[in-house]
Amino acid sequence: MLRNVVIVGGGTAGWMTATYLKEALGDQISVTLVESARVPTIGVGEATFSTVRHFFDYLGLAERDWMPACHASYKLAIRFENWREPGHVFYHPFERMAKVQGFTMADWWLKLGGERFDKDCMVIPELVDAKRAPKYSDGELFERSLHDGGDRKRQSTMSDQDTQFPYAYHFDASLLAEFLADFGTRRGIRRVRDDVLEVRQDERGWISHLVTREHGEITGDLFIDCTGFRGLLINQVLEEPFESYQEYLPNNRAVALRVPADVEQTGMRPCTTATAQDSGWIWTIPLSNRIGTGYVYADEFCSPEEAEKTLREFVGPEAADAEANHIRMRIGRNRNSWVRNCVAIGLSSGFVEPLESTGIFFIQHGVEQLVKHFPDANWEPELIASYNRAVARCLDGVRDFLVVHYRCAARADTPYWKATKERPLPPGLDERLEAWSVRLPDHTSVYPYYHGFEPYSYNVMLLGLGGHLPKRSLPALDFLDDTAARAEMARVREESARLVSSLPSQYEYLTS
């Protein structure tokens, strides 16, 4: 039996991994986390998937336990601005569309038309525009059928999520890491603040121990690489090849600002906003004490100086004293994230740009899969191979979904946006796009392996982006009575209005 797990690197990846493993495997293992005060964390990944609730549930953490400490807020959707044309807006919400007579409301909307497909078919867009919280003042979820017992501890995983939970979170990633560090050390995780000077290997090439500046040798059975884009263990020591996604996704840099905000005055829109720019896009993330914002771009079309200037102009006077953090992003994944006795989790495993808030999702997916594939002294090869398949497929699937954003956006008014229509497509995506030109995506025509996105997400993006719509609505709908579909659209509008009038604002809910 393996007893000693050593995690190299702190930050969100290191501490999410450490606390989750300790909760899952308990005192059967010892967990040591080694982090250097000299190595800064990226620390700008502040938006999440709705599946992140399973992580907090697994640790037994209620929202009131961790949200205030991390300046957290709710996220019900992503708001896309200017991706089709200047001034155009649509939402990608955490909400499945209803089905009527066996067809989704996306299919019916193509037949019936309307002002806004998102507001005609889903209630969350109106809630976001009105800056509403996803809960009533008593803590009851607005979608009562999904109420999960509040603070009751439920050790579920992402694969157990059979409904679309209607919200995720924004939070300060560096504060979450510190919160989890305190939480974990009180539960027996050993925290070593030190520099790793050397990584030693045995005669097989497996990692045997670390040599640190002040704590000497630290031995372990399983080593987890959470060293970010450096990939200290997986790439530098074990020399695992990194497979770039750059030919498909050109964005490789970002510049970020932390902008002060008077949220009492302005309120908090419960969504991440992605605003298209000449050479990429800008994220806007409202926390309970500030705004997190950044420009993601391709350096073949824009210099760091130009990107920072664009971002500051976008933010306005509030950005005057904010310090810019310039980031080089390594876009792609390792050929294998588990090599010998080393598993890479987080940025050291793989990364795509944060367009759909997948950074925290990849960490959670990696550690959940590690628990499900946890080895014994036999180091069963098929367990390792199965883990690597799951991680690689998840990253590749998200890559494909993001490529859809650029290829299918109607915008083509700058060299950057024109080039997004000319780049090569990942294997199989050209056939899917051809199928979607006749029929909106369903479970038979989207990427077939788990990657966090359901067919409704593909429907939302195609309808919102506008550059790759089906040639016409489904012929079958011409034979069906559309009364029920029109009634569903009316119900969505009525329900949206009712919820807007009855739910508190996000600011009111969080401050109460």
Salt bridges, closest charged atoms under 4 A:
GLU23 OE2 - LYS153 NZ 2.99
ASP27 OD1 - LYS22 NZ 3.85
GLU35 OE2 - ARG191 NE 2.49
GLU46 OE2 - ARG290 NH2 2.61
ASP57 OD2 - ARG154 NH1 3.87
GLU63 OE1 - LYS135 NZ 3.03
GLU81 OE2 - ARG79 NE 2.56
ASP118 OD1 - ARG116 NE 2.90
ASP120 OD1 - ARG493 NH2 2.78
GLU126 OE1 - LYS119 NZ 3.64
GLU126 OE2 - ARG493 NH1 3.41
ASP129 OD1 - ARG79 NH1 3.34
ASP129 OD2 - LYS119 NZ 2.49
GLU140 OE2 - ARG144 NH1 3.70
GLU140 OE1 - HIS147 NE2 3.87
ASP148 OD2 - ARG53 NH1 3.27
ASP151 OD2 - ARG64 NH1 2.37
ASP172 OD2 - ARG258 NH1 3.14
ASP172 OD2 - ARG290 NH2 3.09
GLU178 OE2 - ARG191 NH2 3.00
ASP182 OD2 - ARG186 NE 3.08
ASP194 OD2 - HIS215 ND1 2.81
ASP195 OD2 - ARG38 NE 2.43
ASP195 OD2 - ARG213 NE 3.02
GLU198 OE2 - ARG200 NE 2.72
ASP202 OD2 - ARG204 NH2 2.97
GLU217 OE2 - HIS209 NE2 3.65
GLU240 OE2 - ARG335 NE 3.01
GLU243 OE1 - ARG333 NH1 3.54
ASP278 OD1 - ARG411 NH2 3.48
GLU300 OE2 - ARG423 NH1 3.50
GLU308 OE2 - ARG312 NE 2.99
GLU308 OE1 - HIS326 NE2 2.80
GLU313 OE2 - LYS309 NZ 2.70
GLU356 OE2 - HIS92 ND1 3.20
GLU356 OE2 - HIS405 NE2 2.74
GLU382 OE2 - ARG389 NH2 2.53
ASP396 OD1 - ARG333 NE 2.90
ASP396 OD1 - ARG399 NH1 3.71
ASP400 OD1 - ARG399 NE 2.90
ASP400 OD2 - ARG432 NH1 3.48
ASP413 OD1 - ARG411 NE 2.84
ASP442 OD2 - ARG439 NH1 2.52
GLU454 OE1 - ARG96 NE 2.71
ASP478 OD1 - LYS111 NZ 2.49
ASP478 OD2 - ARG472 NH2 2.82
ASP482 OD2 - ARG486 NE 3.40
GLU488 OE2 - ARG491 NH2 2.95
GLU495 OE2 - ARG498 NH2 2.84
